[in-house]
Amino acid sequence: MDKPFQFKQFTIQQDRCAMKIGTDGVLLGAWAPIDDTVNSILDVGTGTGVIALMMAQRSQAQIVDALEIDADAYEQAVENFEASSWGDRLFCYHASFQEFAQEIDEQYDLLISNPPFFAEDYKTDSDQRDLARFQDALPFDHLLIGASKLLSESGRLAIIVPFQEEGKVVDIAEQVGLFVQKNTRVKGAPGTKIKRSLLVFTRDRKEGEVEELVIEKSRHVYTDQYIDLVKDFYLKM
């Protein structure tokens, strides 16, 4: 049995989710730019629901929707939403993003996604875990094409991707009229390789800002920059 994950303002049950709470999702949920103009948010591939819950904690948005294709994860996300202080603003759809993007007419001020990464050829023994981890369920081009339809005129898309995929994702985005507004490249520690890219896209074609985020100074000694980002969420920060 996977123990619940306790954040400062909410708890995540995760025993039925293939993908457990990890640094990527929390990082994205803490980092994504939100201002007072954001009234509607969609978390694509919500898993446990952690990012949607972080969005509800961080914003005044009246609509915080989430999408999840896996039945067990969907049910668990709904339970996590209902157990939180923001249950009235959170709603989860059980659908694929491709279906959802075709059928929904509404637009969102912020789309956020910690998408499946592993495009390599290997698979695990668990179909559920593969669905959560592999790109075939939601390739980057589907995510970006759907986002270009679902984003409001001044809306933003915030995602986290492996650094080696950054160029490909930026190219696909430009083809559907979305441009990088902000790019934060993440390293585990100083002197290590860049591992992830946190990206925000908008319809506005202007030069985006690029910065770097280092998580740890040394093992379990976190940088001020990282602590500042996640301190509203992690209990021990």
Salt bridges, closest charged atoms under 4 A:
ASP2 OD2 - LYS20 NZ 3.26
ASP24 OD2 - ARG196 NE 2.78
ASP35 OD2 - ARG156 NH2 3.78
GLU75 OE1 - ARG16 NH1 3.42
GLU79 OE1 - ARG16 NH2 2.67
ASP136 OD2 - LYS123 NZ 2.81
GLU165 OE1 - LYS168 NZ 3.27
GLU166 OE2 - ARG185 NH2 2.73
ASP204 OD2 - LYS206 NZ 3.53
GLU211 OE2 - LYS182 NZ 3.91
GLU212 OE1 - LYS187 NZ 3.64
ASP228 OD1 - LYS231 NZ 2.79
